[in-house]
């Protein structure tokens, strides 16, 4: 699943999603994803800062699975 597919899937479930690349951060944790609301519930919030877009997608999918929310079920 790519980032656009994941963002669309989350938006269809009422989530707000921010996916950001920040060139000013250098080579480290250049990528960020924030997911809130919707399928995560009113208090649900997930954020991660990682070194690649793919790592952010994987971390988001893992978090969703831990909350019993998954595009694969």
Phi and psi restraints in degrees (range 20) as a CNS / XPLOR table:
assign (resid 1 and name C) (resid 2 and name N)
       (resid 2 and name CA) (resid 2 and name C) 1.0 -94.0 20.0 2
assign (resid 2 and name N) (resid 2 and name CA)
       (resid 2 and name C) (resid 3 and name N) 1.0 173.8 20.0 2
assign (resid 2 and name C) (resid 3 and name N)
       (resid 3 and name CA) (resid 3 and name C) 1.0 -62.8 20.0 2
assign (resid 3 and name N) (resid 3 and name CA)
       (resid 3 and name C) (resid 4 and name N) 1.0 -38.3 20.0 2
assign (resid 3 and name C) (resid 4 and name N)
       (resid 4 and name CA) (resid 4 and name C) 1.0 -67.0 20.0 2
assign (resid 4 and name N) (resid 4 and name CA)
       (resid 4 and name C) (resid 5 and name N) 1.0 -44.1 20.0 2
assign (resid 4 and name C) (resid 5 and name N)
       (resid 5 and name CA) (resid 5 and name C) 1.0 -60.4 20.0 2
assign (resid 5 and name N) (resid 5 and name CA)
       (resid 5 and name C) (resid 6 and name N) 1.0 -43.1 20.0 2
assign (resid 5 and name C) (resid 6 and name N)
       (resid 6 and name CA) (resid 6 and name C) 1.0 -64.5 20.0 2
assign (resid 6 and name N) (resid 6 and name CA)
       (resid 6 and name C) (resid 7 and name N) 1.0 -45.0 20.0 2
assign (resid 6 and name C) (resid 7 and name N)
       (resid 7 and name CA) (resid 7 and name C) 1.0 -62.5 20.0 2
assign (resid 7 and name N) (resid 7 and name CA)
       (resid 7 and name C) (resid 8 and name N) 1.0 -42.3 20.0 2
assign (resid 7 and name C) (resid 8 and name N)
       (resid 8 and name CA) (resid 8 and name C) 1.0 -63.0 20.0 2
assign (resid 8 and name N) (resid 8 and name CA)
       (resid 8 and name C) (resid 9 and name N) 1.0 -43.8 20.0 2
assign (resid 8 and name C) (resid 9 and name N)
       (resid 9 and name CA) (resid 9 and name C) 1.0 -61.3 20.0 2
assign (resid 9 and name N) (resid 9 and name CA)
       (resid 9 and name C) (resid 10 and name N) 1.0 -44.9 20.0 2
assign (resid 9 and name C) (resid 10 and name N)
       (resid 10 and name CA) (resid 10 and name C) 1.0 -65.4 20.0 2
assign (resid 10 and name N) (resid 10 and name CA)
       (resid 10 and name C) (resid 11 and name N) 1.0 -42.6 20.0 2
assign (resid 10 and name C) (resid 11 and name N)
       (resid 11 and name CA) (resid 11 and name C) 1.0 -61.6 20.0 2
assign (resid 11 and name N) (resid 11 and name CA)
       (resid 11 and name C) (resid 12 and name N) 1.0 -38.3 20.0 2
assign (resid 11 and name C) (resid 12 and name N)
       (resid 12 and name CA) (resid 12 and name C) 1.0 -63.5 20.0 2
assign (resid 12 and name N) (resid 12 and name CA)
       (resid 12 and name C) (resid 13 and name N) 1.0 -20.2 20.0 2
assign (resid 12 and name C) (resid 13 and name N)
       (resid 13 and name CA) (resid 13 and name C) 1.0 -103.3 20.0 2
assign (resid 13 and name N) (resid 13 and name CA)
       (resid 13 and name C) (resid 14 and name N) 1.0 17.3 20.0 2
assign (resid 13 and name C) (resid 14 and name N)
       (resid 14 and name CA) (resid 14 and name C) 1.0 83.9 20.0 2
assign (resid 14 and name N) (resid 14 and name CA)
       (resid 14 and name C) (resid 15 and name N) 1.0 8.1 20.0 2
assign (resid 14 and name C) (resid 15 and name N)
       (resid 15 and name CA) (resid 15 and name C) 1.0 -84.1 20.0 2
assign (resid 15 and name N) (resid 15 and name CA)
       (resid 15 and name C) (resid 16 and name N) 1.0 150.3 20.0 2
assign (resid 15 and name C) (resid 16 and name N)
       (resid 16 and name CA) (resid 16 and name C) 1.0 -98.1 20.0 2
assign (resid 16 and name N) (resid 16 and name CA)
       (resid 16 and name C) (resid 17 and name N) 1.0 136.4 20.0 2
assign (resid 16 and name C) (resid 17 and name N)
       (resid 17 and name CA) (resid 17 and name C) 1.0 -133.3 20.0 2
assign (resid 17 and name N) (resid 17 and name CA)
       (resid 17 and name C) (resid 18 and name N) 1.0 132.5 20.0 2
assign (resid 17 and name C) (resid 18 and name N)
       (resid 18 and name CA) (resid 18 and name C) 1.0 -121.1 20.0 2
assign (resid 18 and name N) (resid 18 and name CA)
       (resid 18 and name C) (resid 19 and name N) 1.0 127.2 20.0 2
assign (resid 18 and name C) (resid 19 and name N)
       (resid 19 and name CA) (resid 19 and name C) 1.0 -126.0 20.0 2
assign (resid 19 and name N) (resid 19 and name CA)
       (resid 19 and name C) (resid 20 and name N) 1.0 119.3 20.0 2
assign (resid 19 and name C) (resid 20 and name N)
       (resid 20 and name CA) (resid 20 and name C) 1.0 -133.3 20.0 2
assign (resid 20 and name N) (resid 20 and name CA)
       (resid 20 and name C) (resid 21 and name N) 1.0 138.7 20.0 2
assign (resid 20 and name C) (resid 21 and name N)
       (resid 21 and name CA) (resid 21 and name C) 1.0 -110.4 20.0 2
assign (resid 21 and name N) (resid 21 and name CA)
       (resid 21 and name C) (resid 22 and name N) 1.0 128.7 20.0 2
assign (resid 21 and name C) (resid 22 and name N)
       (resid 22 and name CA) (resid 22 and name C) 1.0 -122.1 20.0 2
assign (resid 22 and name N) (resid 22 and name CA)
       (resid 22 and name C) (resid 23 and name N) 1.0 98.7 20.0 2
assign (resid 22 and name C) (resid 23 and name N)
       (resid 23 and name CA) (resid 23 and name C) 1.0 -64.3 20.0 2
assign (resid 23 and name N) (resid 23 and name CA)
       (resid 23 and name C) (resid 24 and name N) 1.0 -20.0 20.0 2
assign (resid 23 and name C) (resid 24 and name N)
       (resid 24 and name CA) (resid 24 and name C) 1.0 -75.4 20.0 2
assign (resid 24 and name N) (resid 24 and name CA)
       (resid 24 and name C) (resid 25 and name N) 1.0 -11.7 20.0 2
assign (resid 24 and name C) (resid 25 and name N)
       (resid 25 and name CA) (resid 25 and name C) 1.0 -82.1 20.0 2
assign (resid 25 and name N) (resid 25 and name CA)
       (resid 25 and name C) (resid 26 and name N) 1.0 -10.2 20.0 2
assign (resid 25 and name C) (resid 26 and name N)
       (resid 26 and name CA) (resid 26 and name C) 1.0 80.5 20.0 2
assign (resid 26 and name N) (resid 26 and name CA)
       (resid 26 and name C) (resid 27 and name N) 1.0 -154.0 20.0 2
assign (resid 26 and name C) (resid 27 and name N)
       (resid 27 and name CA) (resid 27 and name C) 1.0 -82.7 20.0 2
assign (resid 27 and name N) (resid 27 and name CA)
       (resid 27 and name C) (resid 28 and name N) 1.0 -14.2 20.0 2
assign (resid 27 and name C) (resid 28 and name N)
       (resid 28 and name CA) (resid 28 and name C) 1.0 -69.1 20.0 2
assign (resid 28 and name N) (resid 28 and name CA)
       (resid 28 and name C) (resid 29 and name N) 1.0 -114.5 20.0 2
assign (resid 28 and name C) (resid 29 and name N)
       (resid 29 and name CA) (resid 29 and name C) 1.0 -89.8 20.0 2
assign (resid 29 and name N) (resid 29 and name CA)
       (resid 29 and name C) (resid 30 and name N) 1.0 70.0 20.0 2
assign (resid 29 and name C) (resid 30 and name N)
       (resid 30 and name CA) (resid 30 and name C) 1.0 -75.8 20.0 2
assign (resid 30 and name N) (resid 30 and name CA)
       (resid 30 and name C) (resid 31 and name N) 1.0 -23.5 20.0 2
assign (resid 30 and name C) (resid 31 and name N)
       (resid 31 and name CA) (resid 31 and name C) 1.0 -107.3 20.0 2
assign (resid 31 and name N) (resid 31 and name CA)
       (resid 31 and name C) (resid 32 and name N) 1.0 144.2 20.0 2
assign (resid 31 and name C) (resid 32 and name N)
       (resid 32 and name CA) (resid 32 and name C) 1.0 -138.8 20.0 2
assign (resid 32 and name N) (resid 32 and name CA)
       (resid 32 and name C) (resid 33 and name N) 1.0 142.3 20.0 2
assign (resid 32 and name C) (resid 33 and name N)
       (resid 33 and name CA) (resid 33 and name C) 1.0 -134.0 20.0 2
assign (resid 33 and name N) (resid 33 and name CA)
       (resid 33 and name C) (resid 34 and name N) 1.0 137.9 20.0 2
assign (resid 33 and name C) (resid 34 and name N)
       (resid 34 and name CA) (resid 34 and name C) 1.0 -128.8 20.0 2
assign (resid 34 and name N) (resid 34 and name CA)
       (resid 34 and name C) (resid 35 and name N) 1.0 131.0 20.0 2
assign (resid 34 and name C) (resid 35 and name N)
       (resid 35 and name CA) (resid 35 and name C) 1.0 -127.4 20.0 2
assign (resid 35 and name N) (resid 35 and name CA)
       (resid 35 and name C) (resid 36 and name N) 1.0 133.5 20.0 2
assign (resid 35 and name C) (resid 36 and name N)
       (resid 36 and name CA) (resid 36 and name C) 1.0 -145.4 20.0 2
assign (resid 36 and name N) (resid 36 and name CA)
       (resid 36 and name C) (resid 37 and name N) 1.0 158.6 20.0 2
assign (resid 36 and name C) (resid 37 and name N)
       (resid 37 and name CA) (resid 37 and name C) 1.0 67.2 20.0 2
assign (resid 37 and name N) (resid 37 and name CA)
       (resid 37 and name C) (resid 38 and name N) 1.0 -161.4 20.0 2
assign (resid 37 and name C) (resid 38 and name N)
       (resid 38 and name CA) (resid 38 and name C) 1.0 51.4 20.0 2
assign (resid 38 and name N) (resid 38 and name CA)
       (resid 38 and name C) (resid 39 and name N) 1.0 -125.6 20.0 2
assign (resid 38 and name C) (resid 39 and name N)
       (resid 39 and name CA) (resid 39 and name C) 1.0 -61.2 20.0 2
assign (resid 39 and name N) (resid 39 and name CA)
       (resid 39 and name C) (resid 40 and name N) 1.0 -18.5 20.0 2
assign (resid 39 and name C) (resid 40 and name N)
       (resid 40 and name CA) (resid 40 and name C) 1.0 -84.3 20.0 2
assign (resid 40 and name N) (resid 40 and name CA)
       (resid 40 and name C) (resid 41 and name N) 1.0 -7.4 20.0 2
assign (resid 40 and name C) (resid 41 and name N)
       (resid 41 and name CA) (resid 41 and name C) 1.0 89.2 20.0 2
assign (resid 41 and name N) (resid 41 and name CA)
       (resid 41 and name C) (resid 42 and name N) 1.0 166.4 20.0 2
assign (resid 41 and name C) (resid 42 and name N)
       (resid 42 and name CA) (resid 42 and name C) 1.0 -62.6 20.0 2
assign (resid 42 and name N) (resid 42 and name CA)
       (resid 42 and name C) (resid 43 and name N) 1.0 -27.6 20.0 2
assign (resid 42 and name C) (resid 43 and name N)
       (resid 43 and name CA) (resid 43 and name C) 1.0 -99.0 20.0 2
assign (resid 43 and name N) (resid 43 and name CA)
       (resid 43 and name C) (resid 44 and name N) 1.0 0.4 20.0 2
assign (resid 43 and name C) (resid 44 and name N)
       (resid 44 and name CA) (resid 44 and name C) 1.0 -74.9 20.0 2
assign (resid 44 and name N) (resid 44 and name CA)
       (resid 44 and name C) (resid 45 and name N) 1.0 129.2 20.0 2
assign (resid 44 and name C) (resid 45 and name N)
       (resid 45 and name CA) (resid 45 and name C) 1.0 -149.8 20.0 2
assign (resid 45 and name N) (resid 45 and name CA)
       (resid 45 and name C) (resid 46 and name N) 1.0 132.3 20.0 2
assign (resid 45 and name C) (resid 46 and name N)
       (resid 46 and name CA) (resid 46 and name C) 1.0 -131.2 20.0 2
assign (resid 46 and name N) (resid 46 and name CA)
       (resid 46 and name C) (resid 47 and name N) 1.0 133.2 20.0 2
assign (resid 46 and name C) (resid 47 and name N)
       (resid 47 and name CA) (resid 47 and name C) 1.0 -141.2 20.0 2
assign (resid 47 and name N) (resid 47 and name CA)
       (resid 47 and name C) (resid 48 and name N) 1.0 140.3 20.0 2
assign (resid 47 and name C) (resid 48 and name N)
       (resid 48 and name CA) (resid 48 and name C) 1.0 -146.1 20.0 2
assign (resid 48 and name N) (resid 48 and name CA)
       (resid 48 and name C) (resid 49 and name N) 1.0 147.7 20.0 2
assign (resid 48 and name C) (resid 49 and name N)
       (resid 49 and name CA) (resid 49 and name C) 1.0 -123.1 20.0 2
assign (resid 49 and name N) (resid 49 and name CA)
       (resid 49 and name C) (resid 50 and name N) 1.0 118.3 20.0 2
assign (resid 49 and name C) (resid 50 and name N)
       (resid 50 and name CA) (resid 50 and name C) 1.0 -137.6 20.0 2
assign (resid 50 and name N) (resid 50 and name CA)
       (resid 50 and name C) (resid 51 and name N) 1.0 178.1 20.0 2
assign (resid 50 and name C) (resid 51 and name N)
       (resid 51 and name CA) (resid 51 and name C) 1.0 -87.9 20.0 2
assign (resid 51 and name N) (resid 51 and name CA)
       (resid 51 and name C) (resid 52 and name N) 1.0 -8.9 20.0 2
assign (resid 51 and name C) (resid 52 and name N)
       (resid 52 and name CA) (resid 52 and name C) 1.0 -147.2 20.0 2
assign (resid 52 and name N) (resid 52 and name CA)
       (resid 52 and name C) (resid 53 and name N) 1.0 156.6 20.0 2
assign (resid 52 and name C) (resid 53 and name N)
       (resid 53 and name CA) (resid 53 and name C) 1.0 -61.8 20.0 2
assign (resid 53 and name N) (resid 53 and name CA)
       (resid 53 and name C) (resid 54 and name N) 1.0 -41.9 20.0 2
assign (resid 53 and name C) (resid 54 and name N)
       (resid 54 and name CA) (resid 54 and name C) 1.0 -61.6 20.0 2
assign (resid 54 and name N) (resid 54 and name CA)
       (resid 54 and name C) (resid 55 and name N) 1.0 -40.2 20.0 2
assign (resid 54 and name C) (resid 55 and name N)
       (resid 55 and name CA) (resid 55 and name C) 1.0 -64.4 20.0 2
assign (resid 55 and name N) (resid 55 and name CA)
       (resid 55 and name C) (resid 56 and name N) 1.0 -38.1 20.0 2
assign (resid 55 and name C) (resid 56 and name N)
       (resid 56 and name CA) (resid 56 and name C) 1.0 -64.9 20.0 2
assign (resid 56 and name N) (resid 56 and name CA)
       (resid 56 and name C) (resid 57 and name N) 1.0 -42.6 20.0 2
assign (resid 56 and name C) (resid 57 and name N)
       (resid 57 and name CA) (resid 57 and name C) 1.0 -61.6 20.0 2
assign (resid 57 and name N) (resid 57 and name CA)
       (resid 57 and name C) (resid 58 and name N) 1.0 -47.3 20.0 2
assign (resid 57 and name C) (resid 58 and name N)
       (resid 58 and name CA) (resid 58 and name C) 1.0 -61.3 20.0 2
assign (resid 58 and name N) (resid 58 and name CA)
       (resid 58 and name C) (resid 59 and name N) 1.0 -44.2 20.0 2
assign (resid 58 and name C) (resid 59 and name N)
       (resid 59 and name CA) (resid 59 and name C) 1.0 -63.8 20.0 2
assign (resid 59 and name N) (resid 59 and name CA)
       (resid 59 and name C) (resid 60 and name N) 1.0 -38.6 20.0 2
assign (resid 59 and name C) (resid 60 and name N)
       (resid 60 and name CA) (resid 60 and name C) 1.0 -65.2 20.0 2
assign (resid 60 and name N) (resid 60 and name CA)
       (resid 60 and name C) (resid 61 and name N) 1.0 -45.4 20.0 2
assign (resid 60 and name C) (resid 61 and name N)
       (resid 61 and name CA) (resid 61 and name C) 1.0 -61.1 20.0 2
assign (resid 61 and name N) (resid 61 and name CA)
       (resid 61 and name C) (resid 62 and name N) 1.0 -39.9 20.0 2
assign (resid 61 and name C) (resid 62 and name N)
       (resid 62 and name CA) (resid 62 and name C) 1.0 -64.4 20.0 2
assign (resid 62 and name N) (resid 62 and name CA)
       (resid 62 and name C) (resid 63 and name N) 1.0 -42.4 20.0 2
assign (resid 62 and name C) (resid 63 and name N)
       (resid 63 and name CA) (resid 63 and name C) 1.0 -64.0 20.0 2
assign (resid 63 and name N) (resid 63 and name CA)
       (resid 63 and name C) (resid 64 and name N) 1.0 -44.6 20.0 2
assign (resid 63 and name C) (resid 64 and name N)
       (resid 64 and name CA) (resid 64 and name C) 1.0 -59.3 20.0 2
assign (resid 64 and name N) (resid 64 and name CA)
       (resid 64 and name C) (resid 65 and name N) 1.0 -43.5 20.0 2
assign (resid 64 and name C) (resid 65 and name N)
       (resid 65 and name CA) (resid 65 and name C) 1.0 -61.7 20.0 2
assign (resid 65 and name N) (resid 65 and name CA)
       (resid 65 and name C) (resid 66 and name N) 1.0 -37.3 20.0 2
assign (resid 65 and name C) (resid 66 and name N)
       (resid 66 and name CA) (resid 66 and name C) 1.0 -67.1 20.0 2
assign (resid 66 and name N) (resid 66 and name CA)
       (resid 66 and name C) (resid 67 and name N) 1.0 -21.0 20.0 2
assign (resid 66 and name C) (resid 67 and name N)
       (resid 67 and name CA) (resid 67 and name C) 1.0 -99.4 20.0 2
assign (resid 67 and name N) (resid 67 and name CA)
       (resid 67 and name C) (resid 68 and name N) 1.0 10.1 20.0 2
assign (resid 67 and name C) (resid 68 and name N)
       (resid 68 and name CA) (resid 68 and name C) 1.0 59.0 20.0 2
assign (resid 68 and name N) (resid 68 and name CA)
       (resid 68 and name C) (resid 69 and name N) 1.0 37.2 20.0 2
assign (resid 68 and name C) (resid 69 and name N)
       (resid 69 and name CA) (resid 69 and name C) 1.0 -125.8 20.0 2
assign (resid 69 and name N) (resid 69 and name CA)
       (resid 69 and name C) (resid 70 and name N) 1.0 120.2 20.0 2
assign (resid 69 and name C) (resid 70 and name N)
       (resid 70 and name CA) (resid 70 and name C) 1.0 -152.6 20.0 2
assign (resid 70 and name N) (resid 70 and name CA)
       (resid 70 and name C) (resid 71 and name N) 1.0 139.0 20.0 2
assign (resid 70 and name C) (resid 71 and name N)
       (resid 71 and name CA) (resid 71 and name C) 1.0 -73.7 20.0 2
assign (resid 71 and name N) (resid 71 and name CA)
       (resid 71 and name C) (resid 72 and name N) 1.0 -4.9 20.0 2
assign (resid 71 and name C) (resid 72 and name N)
       (resid 72 and name CA) (resid 72 and name C) 1.0 -101.8 20.0 2
assign (resid 72 and name N) (resid 72 and name CA)
       (resid 72 and name C) (resid 73 and name N) 1.0 6.3 20.0 2
